[in-house]
Amino acid sequence: MQKQYGFTLIELMIVIAIIAILVSIAYPSYQDQVRSSRRADCEGALLNLANAMERFYTSNNTFATATVGGGANDIFPGQCPIDGGTPTYNLTISAASGSAYTLQAAPTGPQATDKCGKLTLTSTGVKNIKDANGGLTPADCW
């Protein structure tokens, strides 16, 4: 009689259970890192939009008529990432007057569950968050 080699069903189930436990721990952490990197990308886009606003002011002596969205007369794309792909944030100029503005990035699509909520940036460089979950401060998200 020959001895057979292999795994028993119980050994296989133990390995699958260990892998499931590791995945259940690692996947949420991975998702948080992906959200954080998308947020960082959009923070950079907000700062670039602020630069575009300043260039617009230099040419037009006002912020009031600046628009975003990717049209022919828009000064900046209206979504992050700005180079295309699945939109994760919508960029808007939420308040603009002749001498001041507030830019806003609202999470959308796969980023909609981001705990930091909406990112804002003013013409004076004040960074803030709106609709954040869990008592976060701007320093936690920016």
C-alpha positions in Angstrom: 0.0 0.0 0.0 1.4 3.4 -1.0 1.2 6.4 1.4 -0.7 9.4 -0.1 0.4 12.9 0.4 -1.7 16.0 0.5 -3.8 18.4 2.6 -6.8 17.5 4.5 -10.0 19.5 4.2 -9.5 20.9 7.7 -6.0 22.1 7.0 -7.3 23.9 3.9 -10.1 25.5 5.8 -7.7 26.7 8.5 -5.6 28.4 5.8 -8.6 30.0 4.2 -9.8 31.3 7.6 -6.4 32.9 8.3 -6.4 34.5 4.9 -9.9 35.9 5.5 -8.9 37.4 8.9 -5.8 39.1 7.3 -7.9 40.5 4.5 -10.6 41.8 6.8 -7.9 43.7 8.7 -5.9 44.9 5.8 -8.6 46.0 3.3 -10.1 48.8 5.4 -6.6 50.2 6.0 -5.9 50.0 2.2 -9.2 51.9 1.5 -8.2 54.7 3.9 -4.9 55.0 2.2 -6.5 55.3 -1.2 -8.9 57.9 0.1 -6.0 59.8 1.6 -4.1 59.8 -1.6 -7.1 61.0 -3.6 -7.6 63.8 -1.1 -3.9 64.8 -1.4 -4.3 64.9 -5.2 -7.3 67.2 -4.9 -5.6 69.4 -2.3 -2.9 70.0 -4.9 -5.5 70.7 -7.5 -7.2 73.3 -5.1 -3.8 75.0 -4.7 -3.3 75.1 -8.5 -6.8 76.5 -8.9 -5.9 79.2 -6.4 -2.9 80.0 -8.6 -5.2 80.1 -11.6 -7.5 82.5 -9.8 -4.6 84.8 -9.0 -3.5 84.8 -12.7 -7.1 85.5 -13.6 -7.2 88.5 -11.2 -4.0 89.8 -12.7 -5.6 89.9 -16.2 -9.1 90.9 -15.2 -8.7 92.9 -12.0 -11.6 90.8 -10.4 -12.3 87.3 -9.2 -16.0 87.6 -9.7 -16.2 86.3 -13.3 -13.8 83.4 -13.0 -15.4 79.9 -13.7 -14.2 76.3 -13.6 -15.4 73.3 -15.4 -13.3 72.6 -18.5 -15.2 74.8 -20.9 -13.5 77.2 -23.4 -13.6 80.2 -21.0 -13.0 78.3 -17.8 -9.8 78.9 -16.0 -9.4 75.3 -14.5 -11.0 71.9 -14.8 -14.0 71.3 -12.6 -13.1 67.8 -11.2 -10.2 66.0 -9.6 -8.2 64.3 -10.9 -7.7 67.1 -13.3 -6.0 64.9 -15.9 -9.1 62.7 -16.3 -10.2 59.4 -14.9 -13.0 58.7 -12.4 -14.0 62.0 -10.7 -13.3 62.0 -7.0 -14.0 65.6 -6.2 -16.0 68.4 -7.8 -14.2 71.8 -7.8 -16.2 74.9 -7.5 -15.7 78.6 -6.8 -18.3 78.8 -4.0 -17.9 82.5 -3.3 -16.1 85.1 -5.5 -16.2 88.9 -5.4 -14.0 91.5 -6.9 -11.2 91.0 -4.4 -11.8 87.6 -2.6 -12.8 84.0 -3.3 -13.5 80.7 -1.6 -12.7 77.5 -3.5 -14.4 74.2 -2.6 -13.8 70.6 -3.4 -16.8 68.3 -2.7 -16.2 64.6 -2.6 -18.0 62.5 -5.2 -18.1 59.0 -6.6 -15.6 56.6 -4.9 -14.5 59.5 -2.5 -18.1 60.2 -1.3 -17.5 58.4 2.0 -14.4 60.4 2.9 -14.5 61.4 6.5 -13.0 64.9 5.8 -16.0 66.1 3.8 -15.6 69.2 1.7 -12.3 70.9 1.5 -12.2 74.7 1.2 -9.5 77.3 0.5 -9.9 81.0 0.6 -8.0 83.8 -1.2 -6.1 84.5 2.1 -4.9 80.9 2.2 -7.2 79.7 5.0 -7.7 75.9 4.6 -10.8 74.4 6.1 -13.2 71.5 6.0 -17.0 71.3 6.0 -19.3 68.4 6.8 -16.5 66.3 8.4 -17.3 63.2 10.4 -15.8 62.4 13.8 -14.7 65.8 15.1 -11.8 66.2 12.6 -9.9 69.5 12.3 -8.5 71.0 9.1 -5.0 69.9 10.2 -6.2 66.3 10.2 -7.4 66.5 6.6 -5.0 69.0 5.0 
